């Protein structure tokens, strides 16, 4: 298989995956979505191994590194500004506060993962065996994921106004005033 | 920036960019950018190129 063919298959798999995942989310079938992502990843991994040409080299990795660094900075700074704006507008609509905090937590999670992965790569030198490196990386990734999930669960603001039987009911102690719009 | 004589040595050994790229384990685009002076290779790639072009790194690369 050539690199060109792999690129075409990648686009095709991504398009099919997008359709399946969106349909799975619409139908609340999260297992189908998760399974399709895993299968698609495995297909691409197997196909990549069959390509004889060089798929990515040191220049691609350098570009990917620069791109990742810039993307992270843009997302962190832009996201922080946007979440700040959303939180300050909580009086307009309580939903803005939730969106703002969700975005803030997403930025924190991303920076945390970046820090953990960065620490990991700083400790690994070029002589470290590749297989061991992948195993350590997967382990570190799951630890980071667990920390993020635990952090999100512990720190997420569950205090909000809930609409029940046509009335707004306090859930916890929301900082925003009761919504003015009618409860649907 | 680093000046290089990769194109000159490649022509000497009658190698295409594709062939040289395959021998040193990079993509053809990397050789293109390298020859145009738009990319500084890693030490690993510089040594690989010098080996394939039967020369030394200091003959292949120099500071501009």
gemmi code that builds the backbone of each chain (N, CA, C; Angstrom):
import gemmi

chains = {
    "A": [
        ("UNK", (0.842, -1.213, 0.000), (0.000, 0.000, 0.000), (0.873, 1.258, 0.000)),
        ("UNK", (0.434, 2.261, -0.769), (1.203, 3.505, -0.824), (0.666, 4.519, 0.202)),
        ("UNK", (1.448, 5.557, 0.430), (1.050, 6.592, 1.388), (-0.188, 7.340, 0.909)),
        ("UNK", (-0.297, 7.507, -0.420), (-1.428, 8.207, -1.030), (-2.732, 7.443, -0.770)),
        ("UNK", (-2.655, 6.116, -0.939), (-3.831, 5.270, -0.711), (-4.242, 5.342, 0.755)),
        ("UNK", (-3.241, 5.330, 1.642), (-3.523, 5.408, 3.077), (-4.230, 6.720, 3.418)),
        ("UNK", (-3.769, 7.809, 2.791), (-4.376, 9.127, 3.034), (-5.847, 9.124, 2.624)),
        ("UNK", (-6.130, 8.504, 1.449), (-7.509, 8.425, 0.950), (-8.375, 7.600, 1.911)),
        ("UNK", (-7.834, 6.461, 2.344), (-8.586, 5.590, 3.263), (-8.841, 6.305, 4.589)),
        ("UNK", (-7.853, 7.081, 5.040), (-8.000, 7.843, 6.292), (-9.203, 8.786, 6.222)),
        ("UNK", (-9.303, 9.519, 5.103), (-10.407, 10.463, 4.913), (-11.735, 9.711, 4.882)),
        ("UNK", (-11.745, 8.582, 4.169), (-12.946, 7.759, 4.045), (-13.386, 7.240, 5.421)),
        ("UNK", (-12.429, 6.710, 6.178), (-12.726, 6.172, 7.519), (-13.245, 7.294, 8.425)),
        ("UNK", (-12.618, 8.473, 8.328), (-13.044, 9.607, 9.166), (-14.475, 10.012, 8.832)),
        ("UNK", (-14.830, 10.011, 7.528), (-16.185, 10.396, 7.113), (-17.207, 9.376, 7.621)),
        ("UNK", (-16.880, 8.094, 7.453), (-17.805, 7.032, 7.906), (-17.954, 7.088, 9.425)),
        ("UNK", (-16.821, 7.303, 10.112), (-16.826, 7.371, 11.576), (-17.671, 8.549, 12.068)),
        ("UNK", (-17.564, 9.677, 11.374), (-18.343, 10.861, 11.763), (-19.839, 10.574, 11.674)),
        ("UNK", (-20.242, 9.871, 10.606), (-21.668, 9.528, 10.426), (-22.119, 8.585, 11.544)),
        ("UNK", (-21.327, 7.539, 11.793), (-21.703, 6.539, 12.814), (-21.775, 7.176, 14.202)),
        ("UNK", (-20.740, 7.947, 14.553), (-20.701, 8.546, 15.904), (-21.846, 9.543, 16.092)),
        ("UNK", (-22.100, 10.376, 15.076), (-23.191, 11.350, 15.221), (-24.540, 10.640, 15.359)),
        ("UNK", (-24.744, 9.578, 14.564), (-25.989, 8.816, 14.670), (-26.092, 8.121, 16.035)),
        ("UNK", (-24.967, 7.596, 16.505), (-24.949, 6.925, 17.817), (-25.305, 7.908, 18.927)),
        ("UNK", (-24.790, 9.147, 18.825), (-25.078, 10.158, 19.852), (-26.544, 10.581, 19.805)),
        ("UNK", (-27.063, 10.732, 18.580), (-28.479, 11.112, 18.426), (-29.378, 10.041, 19.051)),
        ("UNK", (-29.009, 8.770, 18.837), (-29.819, 7.659, 19.355), (-29.429, 7.251, 20.785)),
        ("UNK", (-28.555, 8.029, 21.420), (-28.071, 7.755, 22.790), (-27.400, 6.394, 22.917)),
        ("UNK", (-26.834, 5.913, 21.827), (-26.135, 4.635, 21.856), (-24.629, 4.904, 21.933)),
        ("UNK", (-24.162, 5.150, 23.166), (-22.766, 5.542, 23.348), (-21.794, 4.389, 23.098)),
        ("UNK", (-22.273, 3.157, 23.351), (-21.390, 1.993, 23.158), (-21.026, 1.852, 21.679)),
        ("UNK", (-22.031, 2.048, 20.817), (-21.781, 1.952, 19.370), (-20.730, 2.989, 18.940)),
        ("UNK", (-20.862, 4.196, 19.478), (-19.904, 5.272, 19.173), (-18.500, 4.902, 19.604)),
        ("UNK", (-18.392, 4.417, 20.855), (-17.071, 4.062, 21.399), (-16.455, 2.914, 20.614)),
        ("UNK", (-17.278, 1.876, 20.317), (-16.761, 0.702, 19.594), (-16.295, 1.105, 18.197)),
        ("UNK", (-17.082, 1.952, 17.522), (-16.699, 2.352, 16.156), (-15.388, 3.140, 16.151)),
        ("UNK", (-15.161, 3.962, 17.184), (-13.896, 4.714, 17.270), (-12.718, 3.756, 17.441)),
        ("UNK", (-12.909, 2.755, 18.316), (-11.836, 1.772, 18.555), (-11.549, 0.981, 17.278)),
        ("UNK", (-12.621, 0.519, 16.596), (-12.437, -0.276, 15.362), (-11.732, 0.563, 14.296)),
        ("UNK", (-12.178, 1.810, 14.126), (-11.561, 2.687, 13.117), (-10.077, 2.900, 13.422)),
        ("UNK", (-9.743, 3.101, 14.703), (-8.342, 3.296, 15.087), (-7.512, 2.059, 14.758)),
        ("UNK", (-8.086, 0.871, 15.044), (-7.376, -0.382, 14.769), (-7.166, -0.572, 13.269)),
        ("UNK", (-8.205, -0.277, 12.477), (-8.091, -0.413, 11.010), (-6.955, 0.471, 10.505)),
        ("UNK", (-6.935, 1.742, 10.961), (-5.901, 2.681, 10.498), (-4.501, 2.255, 10.944)),
        ("UNK", (-4.436, 1.707, 12.164), (-3.145, 1.244, 12.692), (-2.604, 0.083, 11.860)),
        ("UNK", (-3.501, -0.871, 11.525), (-3.089, -2.039, 10.727), (-2.668, -1.590, 9.322)),
        ("UNK", (-3.475, -0.693, 8.726), (-3.170, -0.229, 7.366), (-1.847, 0.538, 7.328)),
        ("UNK", (-1.589, 1.317, 8.375), (-0.342, 2.092, 8.433), (0.875, 1.172, 8.439)),
        ("UNK", (0.719, 0.050, 9.139), (1.831, -0.909, 9.221), (2.120, -1.529, 7.852)),
        ("UNK", (1.093, -1.525, 6.954), (1.266, -2.153, 5.636), (1.902, -1.203, 4.615)),
        ("UNK", (2.030, 0.066, 4.992), (2.644, 1.033, 4.067), (4.154, 0.887, 4.128)),
        ("UNK", (4.751, 0.679, 2.961), (6.202, 0.467, 2.913), (6.965, 1.809, 2.942)),
        ("UNK", (6.327, 2.872, 2.392), (7.002, 4.180, 2.341), (7.066, 4.816, 3.742)),
        ("UNK", (7.844, 5.884, 3.829), (7.921, 6.626, 5.102), (6.657, 7.493, 5.202)),
        ("UNK", (5.860, 7.263, 6.226), (4.602, 8.014, 6.379), (4.867, 9.373, 7.034)),
        ("UNK", (5.749, 9.388, 8.014), (6.095, 10.645, 8.687), (7.568, 10.597, 9.076)),
        ("UNK", (8.250, 11.710, 8.926), (9.663, 11.753, 9.300), (9.924, 12.877, 10.300)),
        ("UNK", (11.218, 13.153, 10.566), (11.567, 14.131, 11.609), (11.006, 15.535, 11.335)),
        ("UNK", (10.892, 15.907, 10.024), (10.335, 17.234, 9.700), (8.852, 17.286, 10.064)),
        ("UNK", (8.124, 16.193, 9.783), (6.703, 16.126, 10.134), (6.522, 16.214, 11.653)),
        ("UNK", (7.409, 15.518, 12.389), (7.309, 15.542, 13.854), (7.608, 16.947, 14.391)),
        ("UNK", (8.547, 17.640, 13.741), (8.876, 18.987, 14.176), (7.679, 19.919, 13.932)),
        ("UNK", (7.086, 19.787, 12.727), (5.915, 20.604, 12.390), (4.766, 20.287, 13.349)),
        ("UNK", (4.573, 18.975, 13.613), (3.494, 18.560, 14.524), (3.720, 19.145, 15.915)),
        ("UNK", (4.976, 19.167, 16.362), (5.304, 19.726, 17.676), (5.000, 21.210, 17.749)),
        ("UNK", (5.424, 21.943, 16.718), (5.168, 23.393, 16.674), (3.665, 23.669, 16.618)),
        ("UNK", (2.967, 22.869, 15.788), (1.509, 23.037, 15.648), (0.818, 22.794, 16.990)),
        ("UNK", (1.227, 21.721, 17.668), (0.608, 21.377, 18.952), (0.836, 22.491, 19.978)),
        ("UNK", (2.064, 23.030, 19.996), (2.387, 24.092, 20.961), (1.543, 25.339, 20.720)),
        ("UNK", (1.433, 25.719, 19.455), (0.635, 26.903, 19.120), (-0.851, 26.674, 19.375)),
        ("UNK", (-1.336, 25.479, 19.009), (-2.748, 25.159, 19.215), (-3.089, 25.224, 20.696)),
        ("UNK", (-2.200, 24.657, 21.505), (-2.409, 24.644, 22.954), (-2.471, 26.074, 23.506)),
        ("UNK", (-1.541, 26.922, 23.057), (-1.513, 28.308, 23.536), (-2.776, 29.059, 23.114)),
        ("UNK", (-3.163, 28.890, 21.841), (-4.352, 29.590, 21.335), (-5.598, 29.125, 22.090)),
        ("UNK", (-5.723, 27.796, 22.268), (-6.906, 27.255, 22.949), (-6.938, 27.698, 24.407)),
        ("UNK", (-5.783, 27.660, 25.084), (-5.745, 28.018, 26.507), (-6.067, 29.503, 26.706)),
        ("UNK", (-5.442, 30.383, 25.946), (-5.661, 31.828, 26.128), (-7.061, 32.227, 25.626)),
        ("UNK", (-7.392, 31.782, 24.405), (-8.706, 32.098, 23.836), (-9.836, 31.515, 24.667)),
        ("UNK", (-9.655, 30.269, 25.084), (-10.672, 29.598, 25.894), (-10.854, 30.266, 27.239)),
        ("UNK", (-9.723, 30.700, 27.843), (-9.808, 31.366, 29.135), (-10.603, 32.672, 28.995)),
        ("UNK", (-10.318, 33.450, 27.975), (-11.026, 34.713, 27.744), (-12.512, 34.456, 27.507)),
        ("UNK", (-12.794, 33.433, 26.689), (-14.183, 33.128, 26.351), (-14.943, 32.612, 27.571)),
        ("UNK", (-14.292, 31.759, 28.371), (-14.973, 31.227, 29.564), (-15.208, 32.342, 30.577)),
        ("UNK", (-14.248, 33.275, 30.674), (-14.401, 34.421, 31.580), (-15.611, 35.260, 31.150)),
        ("UNK", (-15.719, 35.488, 29.831), (-16.854, 36.252, 29.301), (-18.163, 35.533, 29.588)),
        ("UNK", (-18.165, 34.219, 29.422), (-19.388, 33.436, 29.655), (-19.810, 33.498, 31.122)),
        ("UNK", (-18.814, 33.376, 32.025), (-19.139, 33.373, 33.459), (-19.672, 34.746, 33.894)),
        ("UNK", (-19.086, 35.822, 33.349), (-19.565, 37.164, 33.729), (-20.978, 37.429, 33.199)),
        ("UNK", (-21.380, 36.675, 32.183), (-22.727, 36.870, 31.617), (-23.764, 35.934, 32.237)),
        ("UNK", (-23.447, 35.374, 33.418), (-24.351, 34.387, 34.019), (-25.710, 34.971, 34.405)),
        ("UNK", (-25.737, 36.286, 34.633), (-27.012, 36.913, 34.998), (-27.964, 36.939, 33.797)),
        ("UNK", (-27.383, 36.963, 32.606), (-28.204, 36.984, 31.383), (-28.897, 35.637, 31.204)),
        ("UNK", (-28.137, 34.589, 31.352), (-28.671, 33.227, 31.210), (-27.834, 32.283, 32.062)),
        ("UNK", (-28.449, 31.525, 33.002), (-27.649, 30.660, 33.879), (-26.814, 29.631, 33.120)),
        ("UNK", (-27.291, 29.245, 31.953), (-26.565, 28.254, 31.149), (-25.170, 28.696, 30.766)),
        ("UNK", (-24.973, 30.008, 30.673), (-23.655, 30.544, 30.303), (-22.596, 30.183, 31.340)),
        ("UNK", (-23.022, 30.197, 32.616), (-22.079, 29.895, 33.701), (-21.585, 28.443, 33.582)),
        ("UNK", (-22.533, 27.541, 33.315), (-22.167, 26.116, 33.177), (-21.211, 25.944, 31.990)),
        ("UNK", (-21.564, 26.610, 30.873), (-20.713, 26.512, 29.681), (-19.314, 27.061, 29.962)),
        ("UNK", (-19.264, 28.188, 30.695), (-17.987, 28.816, 31.039), (-17.128, 27.919, 31.898)),
        ("UNK", (-17.755, 27.332, 32.941), (-16.987, 26.448, 33.824), (-16.547, 25.179, 33.085)),
        ("UNK", (-17.432, 24.647, 32.223), (-17.068, 23.444, 31.463), (-15.841, 23.721, 30.597)),
        ("UNK", (-15.859, 24.883, 29.957), (-14.718, 25.262, 29.113), (-13.448, 25.428, 29.956)),
        ("UNK", (-13.598, 26.064, 31.130), (-12.437, 26.249, 32.022), (-11.847, 24.912, 32.441)),
        ("UNK", (-12.726, 23.969, 32.815), (-12.248, 22.645, 33.236), (-11.576, 21.922, 32.076)),
        ("UNK", (-12.141, 22.113, 30.866), (-11.540, 21.459, 29.689), (-10.126, 21.988, 29.470)),
        ("UNK", (-9.951, 23.306, 29.644), (-8.615, 23.913, 29.469), (-7.665, 23.376, 30.544)),
        ("UNK", (-8.154, 23.331, 31.789), (-7.320, 22.821, 32.894), (-6.905, 21.375, 32.611)),
        ("UNK", (-7.874, 20.565, 32.143), (-7.583, 19.159, 31.858), (-6.526, 19.042, 30.768)),
        ("UNK", (-6.676, 19.859, 29.741), (-5.718, 19.823, 28.626), (-4.314, 20.218, 29.091)),
        ("UNK", (-4.242, 21.272, 29.907), (-2.933, 21.724, 30.402), (-2.308, 20.691, 31.330)),
        ("UNK", (-3.176, 20.032, 32.119), (-2.700, 18.986, 33.036), (-2.114, 17.815, 32.235)),
        ("UNK", (-2.848, 17.387, 31.201), (-2.371, 16.280, 30.358), (-1.055, 16.686, 29.686)),
        ("UNK", (-1.010, 17.932, 29.208), (0.200, 18.433, 28.561), (1.394, 18.390, 29.514)),
        ("UNK", (1.133, 18.768, 30.772), (2.198, 18.777, 31.774), (2.699, 17.354, 32.043)),
        ("UNK", (1.737, 16.419, 32.217), (2.110, 15.028, 32.517), (2.888, 14.412, 31.343)),
        ("UNK", (2.375, 14.625, 30.115), (3.047, 14.072, 28.931), (4.431, 14.709, 28.769)),
        ("UNK", (4.517, 16.019, 29.039), (5.799, 16.729, 28.956), (6.809, 16.183, 29.945)),
        ("UNK", (6.349, 15.939, 31.191), (7.226, 15.358, 32.226), (7.722, 13.996, 31.783)),
        ("UNK", (6.813, 13.231, 31.201), (7.133, 11.881, 30.733), (8.238, 11.917, 29.677)),
        ("UNK", (8.063, 12.796, 28.681), (9.050, 12.853, 27.604), (10.385, 13.434, 28.066)),
        ("UNK", (10.353, 14.301, 29.087), (11.609, 14.848, 29.597), (12.435, 13.761, 30.273)),
        ("UNK", (11.735, 12.801, 30.885), (12.430, 11.728, 31.595), (12.981, 10.651, 30.655)),
        ("UNK", (12.321, 10.521, 29.480), (12.752, 9.495, 28.530), (13.910, 10.023, 27.691)),
        ("UNK", (14.976, 9.267, 27.610), (16.034, 9.690, 26.694), (15.953, 8.844, 25.426)),
        ("UNK", (16.768, 9.164, 24.434), (16.684, 8.501, 23.135), (17.088, 7.027, 23.169)),
        ("UNK", (17.784, 6.620, 24.242), (18.225, 5.228, 24.311), (17.153, 4.314, 24.905)),
        ("UNK", (16.078, 4.925, 25.451), (15.023, 4.141, 26.094), (14.291, 3.303, 25.042)),
        ("UNK", (14.101, 1.962, 25.276), (13.457, 1.119, 24.258), (12.062, 1.625, 23.887)),
        ("UNK", (11.749, 1.570, 22.570), (10.500, 2.129, 22.064), (9.265, 1.433, 22.662)),
        ("UNK", (9.324, 0.097, 22.774), (8.182, -0.663, 23.306), (7.883, -0.258, 24.753)),
        ("UNK", (8.955, -0.124, 25.540), (8.788, 0.273, 26.944), (8.230, 1.683, 27.014)),
        ("UNK", (8.705, 2.522, 26.085), (8.272, 3.922, 26.037), (6.759, 3.996, 25.816)),
        ("UNK", (6.259, 3.164, 24.875), (4.820, 3.144, 24.576), (4.038, 2.658, 25.797)),
        ("UNK", (4.564, 1.598, 26.448), (3.889, 1.038, 27.632), (3.810, 2.092, 28.740)),
        ("UNK", (4.907, 2.799, 28.988), (4.931, 3.847, 30.003), (3.967, 4.974, 29.623)),
        ("UNK", (3.938, 5.293, 28.334), (3.080, 6.369, 27.864), (1.604, 6.031, 28.092)),
        ("UNK", (1.226, 4.789, 27.747), (-0.169, 4.354, 27.927), (-0.525, 4.411, 29.415)),
        ("UNK", (0.396, 3.959, 30.272), (0.166, 3.973, 31.719), (-0.017, 5.415, 32.215)),
        ("UNK", (0.878, 6.285, 31.796), (0.808, 7.697, 32.202), (-0.477, 8.350, 31.690)),
        ("UNK", (-0.887, 7.968, 30.465), (-2.098, 8.527, 29.873), (-3.316, 8.157, 30.718)),
        ("UNK", (-3.393, 6.874, 31.133), (-4.545, 6.447, 31.925), (-4.557, 7.084, 33.313)),
        ("UNK", (-3.376, 7.274, 33.887), (-3.298, 7.939, 35.191), (-3.816, 9.375, 35.044)),
        ("UNK", (-3.373, 10.061, 33.981), (-3.802, 11.435, 33.729), (-5.309, 11.486, 33.510)),
        ("UNK", (-5.809, 10.499, 32.753), (-7.252, 10.436, 32.464), (-8.052, 10.262, 33.753)),
        ("UNK", (-7.548, 9.362, 34.620), (-8.218, 9.128, 35.910), (-8.233, 10.401, 36.747)),
        ("UNK", (-7.092, 11.103, 36.769), (-6.990, 12.348, 37.539), (-7.967, 13.395, 37.012)),
        ("UNK", (-8.054, 13.479, 35.684), (-8.961, 14.458, 35.069), (-10.408, 14.122, 35.401)),
        ("UNK", (-10.763, 12.828, 35.270), (-12.141, 12.414, 35.568), (-12.462, 12.688, 37.039)),
        ("UNK", (-11.525, 12.309, 37.931), (-11.731, 12.523, 39.365), (-11.848, 14.019, 39.672)),
        ("UNK", (-10.958, 14.803, 39.054), (-10.971, 16.255, 39.273), (-12.252, 16.886, 38.792)),
        ("UNK", (-12.700, 16.471, 37.608), (-13.930, 17.008, 37.045), (-15.117, 16.650, 37.932)),
        ("UNK", (-15.089, 15.409, 38.419), (-16.196, 14.919, 39.266), (-16.228, 15.681, 40.601)),
        ("UNK", (-15.059, 15.933, 41.165), (-14.992, 16.579, 42.476), (-15.222, 18.090, 42.388)),
        ("UNK", (-14.686, 18.692, 41.316), (-14.716, 20.155, 41.250), (-15.874, 20.732, 40.441)),
        ("UNK", (-16.548, 19.872, 39.641), (-17.585, 20.427, 38.763), (-18.735, 21.009, 39.583)),
        ("UNK", (-19.194, 22.152, 39.156), (-20.289, 22.826, 39.839), (-21.611, 22.196, 39.476)),
        ("UNK", (-22.170, 21.480, 40.428), (-23.457, 20.839, 40.145), (-24.603, 21.706, 40.643)),
        ("UNK", (-24.264, 22.900, 41.129), (-25.295, 23.787, 41.659), (-25.936, 24.560, 40.519)),
        ("UNK", (-27.212, 24.277, 40.320), (-27.906, 24.931, 39.212), (-29.412, 24.916, 39.458)),
        ("UNK", (-30.107, 25.635, 38.596), (-31.571, 25.640, 38.650), (-32.085, 24.544, 37.736)),
        ("UNK", (-32.964, 23.705, 38.287), (-33.494, 22.588, 37.495), (-34.989, 22.810, 37.271)),
        ("UNK", (-35.415, 22.547, 36.050), (-36.834, 22.708, 35.724), (-37.551, 21.402, 36.028)),
        ("UNK", (-38.537, 21.463, 36.964), (-39.274, 20.243, 37.300), (-40.758, 20.588, 37.454)),
        ("UNK", (-41.594, 19.885, 36.751), (-43.062, 20.087, 36.768), (-43.430, 21.557, 36.567)),
        ("UNK", (-42.779, 22.197, 35.663), (-43.090, 23.590, 35.332), (-42.582, 24.605, 36.339)),
        ("UNK", (-41.726, 24.160, 37.295), (-41.175, 25.093, 38.296), (-39.660, 24.993, 38.332)),
        ("UNK", (-39.011, 26.138, 38.633), (-37.550, 26.140, 38.803), (-37.228, 25.720, 40.231)),
        ("UNK", (-36.419, 24.659, 40.350), (-36.055, 24.162, 41.690), (-34.546, 24.309, 41.871)),
        ("UNK", (-34.145, 24.755, 43.075), (-32.714, 24.908, 43.359), (-32.060, 23.539, 43.507)),
        ("UNK", (-30.959, 23.335, 42.814), (-30.189, 22.101, 42.974), (-28.847, 22.523, 43.562)),
        ("UNK", (-28.664, 22.243, 44.860), (-27.479, 22.764, 45.554), (-27.716, 24.230, 45.868)),
        ("UNK", (-26.685, 25.045, 45.710), (-26.871, 26.480, 45.921), (-26.306, 27.252, 44.733)),
        ("UNK", (-27.127, 27.391, 43.678), (-26.625, 28.092, 42.490), (-26.303, 29.549, 42.766)),
        ("UNK", (-25.196, 30.026, 42.169), (-24.788, 31.411, 42.381), (-25.663, 32.370, 41.572)),
        ("UNK", (-26.230, 31.895, 40.480), (-27.064, 32.750, 39.642), (-28.488, 32.842, 40.190)),
        ("UNK", (-29.164, 33.944, 39.828), (-30.548, 34.121, 40.253), (-31.446, 33.166, 39.484)),
        ("UNK", (-32.659, 32.964, 39.991), (-33.577, 32.045, 39.326), (-33.849, 32.539, 37.899)),
        ("UNK", (-33.820, 31.646, 36.906), (-34.056, 32.106, 35.532), (-35.399, 32.816, 35.380)),
        ("UNK", (-35.419, 33.866, 34.606), (-36.659, 34.661, 34.425), (-37.583, 34.037, 33.383)),
        ("UNK", (-36.988, 33.274, 32.460), (-37.845, 32.689, 31.420), (-38.707, 31.560, 31.999)),
        ("UNK", (-39.853, 31.314, 31.382), (-40.728, 30.268, 31.924), (-40.104, 28.876, 31.799)),
        ("UNK", (-40.394, 28.069, 32.804), (-39.836, 26.712, 32.825), (-40.629, 25.829, 31.851)),
        ("UNK", (-39.976, 25.253, 30.841), (-40.742, 24.486, 29.829), (-41.245, 23.129, 30.351)),
    ],
    "B": [
        ("UNK", (21.406, 30.043, 9.630), (20.960, 29.002, 8.686), (22.157, 28.145, 8.234)),
        ("UNK", (21.854, 26.910, 7.865), (22.911, 25.992, 7.439), (22.902, 25.853, 5.902)),
        ("UNK", (24.089, 25.983, 5.320), (24.218, 25.765, 3.871), (24.527, 24.292, 3.660)),
        ("UNK", (24.042, 23.732, 2.566), (24.383, 22.330, 2.319), (24.659, 22.054, 0.842)),
        ("UNK", (25.349, 20.951, 0.597), (25.707, 20.565, -0.774), (25.059, 19.225, -1.135)),
        ("UNK", (23.895, 18.988, -0.551), (23.198, 17.710, -0.775), (22.871, 17.517, -2.261)),
        ("UNK", (22.360, 18.570, -2.902), (21.958, 18.483, -4.309), (23.167, 18.112, -5.195)),
        ("UNK", (24.276, 18.760, -4.886), (25.512, 18.540, -5.646), (25.989, 17.078, -5.527)),
        ("UNK", (26.020, 16.593, -4.287), (26.465, 15.217, -4.057), (25.462, 14.201, -4.614)),
        ("UNK", (24.190, 14.534, -4.533), (23.142, 13.629, -5.054), (23.296, 13.484, -6.565)),
        ("UNK", (23.592, 14.616, -7.225), (23.792, 14.600, -8.685), (25.044, 13.788, -9.044)),
        ("UNK", (26.035, 13.899, -8.192), (27.296, 13.173, -8.410), (27.057, 11.658, -8.441)),
        ("UNK", (26.191, 11.191, -7.556), (25.904, 9.758, -7.496), (24.644, 9.374, -8.275)),
        ("UNK", (24.148, 10.304, -9.069), (22.996, 10.038, -9.942), (21.778, 9.501, -9.179)),
        ("UNK", (21.492, 10.131, -8.055), (20.364, 9.681, -7.230), (19.205, 10.660, -7.372)),
        ("UNK", (17.990, 10.128, -7.376), (16.830, 11.029, -7.384), (16.530, 11.394, -5.929)),
        ("UNK", (15.722, 12.445, -5.749), (15.345, 12.852, -4.383), (14.613, 11.709, -3.684)),
        ("UNK", (13.753, 11.042, -4.440), (12.964, 9.915, -3.915), (13.895, 8.796, -3.421)),
        ("UNK", (14.903, 8.482, -4.218), (15.832, 7.402, -3.857), (16.626, 7.756, -2.601)),
        ("UNK", (17.132, 8.988, -2.569), (17.907, 9.412, -1.407), (17.036, 9.428, -0.140)),
        ("UNK", (15.804, 9.912, -0.318), (14.866, 9.956, 0.816), (14.634, 8.549, 1.366)),
        ("UNK", (14.403, 7.609, 0.459), (14.178, 6.214, 0.862), (15.378, 5.634, 1.598)),
        ("UNK", (16.579, 5.984, 1.149), (17.798, 5.440, 1.769), (18.028, 5.975, 3.182)),
        ("UNK", (17.664, 7.224, 3.406), (17.909, 7.799, 4.742), (16.653, 7.779, 5.625)),
        ("UNK", (15.551, 7.253, 5.079), (14.333, 7.073, 5.873), (13.529, 8.333, 6.135)),
        ("UNK", (13.483, 9.213, 5.130), (12.613, 10.401, 5.259), (11.716, 10.493, 4.021)),
        ("UNK", (10.815, 11.463, 4.026), (9.944, 11.655, 2.868), (10.666, 12.540, 1.842)),
        ("UNK", (10.244, 12.445, 0.573), (10.893, 13.205, -0.496), (10.841, 14.712, -0.220)),
        ("UNK", (9.717, 15.159, 0.359), (9.531, 16.590, 0.659), (10.643, 17.118, 1.575)),
        ("UNK", (11.087, 16.278, 2.481), (12.147, 16.687, 3.413), (13.435, 16.963, 2.657)),
        ("UNK", (13.734, 16.105, 1.676), (14.940, 16.306, 0.848), (14.785, 17.598, 0.030)),
        ("UNK", (13.573, 17.834, -0.485), (13.308, 19.054, -1.270), (13.583, 20.292, -0.414)),
        ("UNK", (13.010, 20.324, 0.782), (13.186, 21.478, 1.690), (14.648, 21.619, 2.130)),
        ("UNK", (15.284, 20.489, 2.328), (16.692, 20.478, 2.741), (17.580, 21.098, 1.651)),
        ("UNK", (17.364, 20.663, 0.419), (18.169, 21.174, -0.702), (17.923, 22.668, -0.940)),
        ("UNK", (16.701, 23.099, -0.650), (16.377, 24.520, -0.826), (16.874, 25.368, 0.350)),
        ("UNK", (17.429, 24.719, 1.353), (17.940, 25.427, 2.528), (16.842, 25.902, 3.464)),
        ("UNK", (15.665, 25.271, 3.339), (14.534, 25.688, 4.172), (14.333, 24.776, 5.382)),
        ("UNK", (15.190, 23.795, 5.529), (15.061, 22.885, 6.663), (16.440, 22.475, 7.174)),
        ("UNK", (16.616, 22.592, 8.474), (17.868, 22.154, 9.111), (17.690, 20.726, 9.628)),
        ("UNK", (18.468, 19.775, 9.121), (18.252, 18.385, 9.541), (18.772, 18.112, 10.949)),
        ("UNK", (18.302, 17.000, 11.509), (18.819, 16.574, 12.805), (20.214, 15.991, 12.569)),
        ("UNK", (20.952, 15.798, 13.649), (22.297, 15.225, 13.532), (22.219, 13.820, 12.941)),
        ("UNK", (21.185, 13.090, 13.350), (20.960, 11.722, 12.862), (20.801, 11.703, 11.337)),
        ("UNK", (19.963, 12.636, 10.830), (19.730, 12.702, 9.377), (20.985, 13.190, 8.651)),
        ("UNK", (21.684, 14.150, 9.240), (22.909, 14.674, 8.628), (23.945, 13.558, 8.483)),
        ("UNK", (24.082, 12.749, 9.532), (25.036, 11.629, 9.482), (24.606, 10.594, 8.446)),
        ("UNK", (23.285, 10.332, 8.391), (22.742, 9.379, 7.414), (22.995, 9.845, 5.992)),
        ("UNK", (22.790, 11.123, 5.753), (23.008, 11.690, 4.412), (24.486, 11.612, 4.027)),
        ("UNK", (25.332, 11.961, 4.980), (26.775, 11.921, 4.718), (27.212, 10.503, 4.374)),
        ("UNK", (26.646, 9.531, 5.073), (26.993, 8.124, 4.831), (26.532, 7.694, 3.431)),
        ("UNK", (25.289, 8.036, 3.089), (24.744, 7.639, 1.785), (25.448, 8.357, 0.631)),
        ("UNK", (25.889, 9.587, 0.878), (26.543, 10.357, -0.188), (28.073, 10.232, -0.127)),
        ("UNK", (28.506, 9.268, 0.661), (29.938, 8.904, 0.790), (30.834, 10.130, 1.023)),
        ("UNK", (30.438, 10.895, 1.994), (31.230, 12.077, 2.358), (31.137, 12.284, 3.875)),
        ("UNK", (31.634, 13.415, 4.354), (31.539, 13.687, 5.791), (30.551, 14.831, 6.018)),
        ("UNK", (30.068, 14.924, 7.242), (29.057, 15.942, 7.574), (29.606, 17.351, 7.340)),
        ("UNK", (30.888, 17.575, 7.699), (31.435, 18.930, 7.542), (31.618, 19.333, 6.081)),
        ("UNK", (31.722, 18.327, 5.175), (31.807, 18.651, 3.747), (30.406, 18.904, 3.173)),
        ("UNK", (29.428, 18.248, 3.791), (28.042, 18.352, 3.296), (27.323, 19.590, 3.846)),
        ("UNK", (27.628, 19.929, 5.079), (26.959, 21.062, 5.726), (27.976, 22.092, 6.240)),
        ("UNK", (27.594, 23.364, 6.136), (28.430, 24.425, 6.718), (27.534, 25.590, 7.135)),
        ("UNK", (28.023, 26.379, 8.066), (27.234, 27.537, 8.517), (27.237, 28.620, 7.450)),
        ("UNK", (26.074, 29.212, 7.229), (25.971, 30.249, 6.165), (26.650, 31.523, 6.591)),
    ],
}
model = gemmi.Model(1)
for chain_id, residues in chains.items():
    chain = gemmi.Chain(chain_id)
    for i, (resn, *xyz) in enumerate(residues, 1):
        res = gemmi.Residue()
        res.name, res.seqid = resn, gemmi.SeqId(i, " ")
        for name, pos in zip(("N", "CA", "C"), xyz):
            atom = gemmi.Atom()
            atom.name, atom.element = name, gemmi.Element(name[0])
            atom.pos, atom.b_iso = gemmi.Position(*pos), 0.0
            res.add_atom(atom)
        chain.add_residue(res)
    model.add_chain(chain)
structure = gemmi.Structure()
structure.add_model(model)
structure.setup_entities()
